[in-house]
Amino acid sequence: MASRKKALKKIRLNTSPDVNDLRHLHIGDIVYLDGIVYTGREGVYTKVIDQKAKLPIDLPNLSGTNFHCSPAASVSQDGSYNVKAVTATASFRFSKWLEQWFKISGAKLIIGKGGMSENDYKKNFIPNAAIYLTTVGYGTGALLGRGIKKVLDAIWIKELGIAQAMWILKVENFGPFIVESDLDGNSLFERENKIISKNLDSVYAGTERAILSRFGETDDRSEELI
């Protein structure tokens, strides 16, 4: 009899989780969120951390979930905003700000597309008892948009624009997201990349030397990004 595949573990989680909630998450688990999520990327981090601007909201008491994304937003006739889709962006671009951002925001969950290195998790996430969630592949913007129930605010939108503003979103059953890191700093991506990398030499066995090697194209498979 063929062995049965282990079912994915699905979890509903509040957007301001405590350490006990996060301790039950393991890399590879599927998470859906309920509560309030705020967005934040280059514009917000630069303004708050580099330029020392004061946040007009009390983030630690509002939400523990920071989403690295750009919303697809429209304006209603009454001036309110609608967000029907959100597209995650790569979080490694923001790692240089995270040490200070954790101190300011008290964030417990960071969401984005693609993760950071285990060194980032060990340096910034572990000391703050925080976890990284990643989106499930490309093209999930509209799927995630179904979980957005209301736009509560769009901070600095006139100054930073739609993509860079801090959006405050009320969400319900918002997901799916994959647990990419855990409280010990383990990384799903790095674990799987190590498994894949073991077989790289056999994959390329017998292939010709890199055509553009004279211009710097590498033959070192360990330098490839999987």
C-alpha positions in Angstrom: 0.0 0.0 0.0 1.3 3.4 -0.9 2.2 5.7 2.0 -0.2 8.6 2.7 1.2 12.1 2.4 1.1 14.1 5.5 -1.7 16.7 5.4 -0.7 20.4 5.6 -1.4 21.9 9.0 -3.7 24.9 8.7 -3.9 27.5 11.4 -6.1 30.5 12.0 -4.1 33.2 13.9 -4.8 36.6 15.3 -2.7 39.4 13.8 -1.4 40.3 17.3 -0.2 36.8 18.4 1.7 36.1 21.7 4.7 33.9 22.0 2.6 30.9 22.9 0.6 31.2 19.6 3.9 31.4 17.7 5.5 28.5 19.5 2.9 26.2 17.9 3.9 27.2 14.4 6.3 25.1 12.5 8.0 25.8 9.1 5.7 24.6 6.3 2.5 25.2 8.2 -0.3 27.2 6.5 -1.6 30.3 8.2 -4.7 32.4 7.8 -5.0 35.7 9.7 -7.8 37.6 11.5 -7.5 41.2 12.8 -5.5 44.2 11.5 -2.6 44.1 9.2 -0.4 47.1 8.2 1.8 47.5 5.2 5.3 48.8 5.3 8.3 48.9 2.8 11.0 51.3 1.7 9.0 54.5 2.0 7.7 53.8 5.5 11.0 52.4 6.8 13.0 55.3 5.4 10.6 57.9 6.8 10.3 56.4 10.3 13.8 55.0 10.8 16.1 57.1 8.7 14.2 60.4 8.8 12.9 59.9 12.4 9.3 60.7 11.5 6.8 60.0 14.3 4.2 57.4 13.5 0.6 58.8 13.8 -0.6 55.5 15.2 0.3 53.2 18.1 1.5 50.2 16.2 2.4 47.9 19.1 -1.2 48.2 20.4 -2.8 48.2 16.9 -1.3 45.2 15.2 1.6 42.8 15.3 1.6 42.0 11.6 3.7 43.9 9.0 3.0 43.0 5.3 5.6 43.9 2.7 3.3 44.5 -0.2 1.7 46.9 -2.7 -2.1 47.1 -2.7 -4.3 47.4 -5.8 -6.4 50.3 -4.5 -9.3 52.3 -5.9 -11.1 55.4 -4.5 -14.9 55.3 -3.9 -17.2 58.2 -4.6 -17.2 59.0 -0.8 -13.4 59.2 -0.8 -12.9 55.9 1.0 -10.4 53.3 -0.4 -11.1 49.8 -1.6 -8.3 47.2 -1.8 -9.2 44.1 -3.8 -5.8 42.7 -4.3 -2.3 42.8 -2.6 0.9 41.8 -4.2 3.7 40.8 -1.9 7.3 42.0 -2.4 10.6 40.5 -1.6 11.5 41.1 2.1 15.3 40.7 1.9 15.4 44.2 0.6 14.2 45.5 4.0 16.4 43.5 6.3 18.7 46.4 7.0 15.8 48.3 8.7 14.3 45.4 10.7 16.4 45.6 13.9 15.1 49.2 14.5 11.6 48.4 13.1 11.1 45.6 15.7 11.9 48.1 18.5 9.5 50.7 17.2 6.6 48.4 16.1 6.8 45.4 18.3 5.9 43.3 15.3 5.5 39.5 15.7 4.8 38.6 12.1 6.5 39.8 9.0 4.9 38.8 5.7 6.4 39.0 2.2 7.4 37.2 -1.0 10.6 35.2 -0.5 12.4 35.3 2.8 15.6 36.3 4.3 18.6 34.3 5.4 18.8 32.3 8.6 21.3 34.9 9.7 18.6 37.6 9.4 16.2 35.4 11.4 18.8 34.7 14.1 19.9 38.4 14.4 16.5 40.1 14.2 13.6 37.7 14.6 14.7 35.4 17.4 15.5 38.3 19.9 12.0 39.7 19.2 10.1 36.3 19.2 8.9 37.0 15.7 8.2 34.7 12.7 8.3 35.2 8.9 5.4 34.2 6.7 5.7 33.9 2.9 3.0 34.1 0.2 2.2 31.0 -1.8 3.8 31.6 -5.2 3.0 34.3 -7.7 -0.5 35.4 -8.8 -2.1 35.3 -5.4 -2.9 39.0 -5.1 -6.6 38.6 -5.8 -6.9 35.6 -3.6 -5.4 37.5 -0.7 -7.7 40.4 -1.5 -10.7 38.3 -0.6 -9.5 38.4 3.0 -9.4 42.2 3.2 -12.7 43.4 4.7 -12.0 47.1 5.1 -9.4 49.8 4.6 -9.0 51.6 8.0 -6.4 54.1 6.9 -3.8 55.0 4.3 -1.0 56.8 6.1 1.3 59.2 4.1 -0.5 58.2 0.9 -0.2 61.7 -0.6 3.5 61.9 0.2 4.5 58.3 -0.6 1.9 57.1 -3.1 -0.2 54.0 -3.2 2.7 51.5 -3.3 4.7 52.9 -0.5 2.1 54.3 1.9 1.3 52.5 5.1 -2.1 50.8 4.6 -4.1 49.7 7.7 -6.3 46.8 6.7 -9.0 44.9 8.6 -8.7 41.2 7.5 -10.5 38.0 8.0 -9.4 34.5 7.0 -6.5 36.4 5.2 -4.2 34.0 3.5 -2.9 31.4 2.8 0.6 32.1 4.0 3.4 29.6 4.6 5.4 29.6 7.8 9.0 30.3 6.4 10.8 30.7 9.8 10.1 29.6 13.3 11.0 30.9 16.8 14.4 29.1 16.6 15.3 30.9 13.3 15.0 27.9 11.1 14.2 28.6 7.5 12.0 26.5 5.2 13.6 27.9 2.1 17.2 27.4 3.3 16.4 23.8 4.5 14.9 22.9 1.1 17.7 24.7 -0.8 20.3 22.6 1.0 18.5 19.4 0.0 18.3 20.5 -3.7 21.9 21.7 -3.7 23.2 18.2 -2.8 22.1 17.0 -6.3 23.3 20.0 -8.4 26.5 18.3 -9.6 24.6 15.3 -10.9 22.1 17.6 -12.7 24.9 19.3 -14.6 27.1 16.3 -15.1 28.4 16.1 -18.7 27.3 19.6 -19.7 29.6 21.9 -21.6 31.5 24.7 -20.0 29.6 28.0 -19.6 29.5 29.7 -23.0 30.2 33.2 -21.6 32.8 32.1 -19.0 35.4 34.4 -20.6 33.1 37.3 -19.6 32.7 36.1 -16.1 29.8 33.6 -16.4 30.4 31.1 -13.6 30.7 27.3 -13.7 30.4 27.1 -9.9 26.9 25.6 -9.3 27.1 26.6 -5.6 26.8 30.2 -6.6 23.4 29.6 -8.3 20.2 30.9 -6.6 17.6 28.2 -6.4 
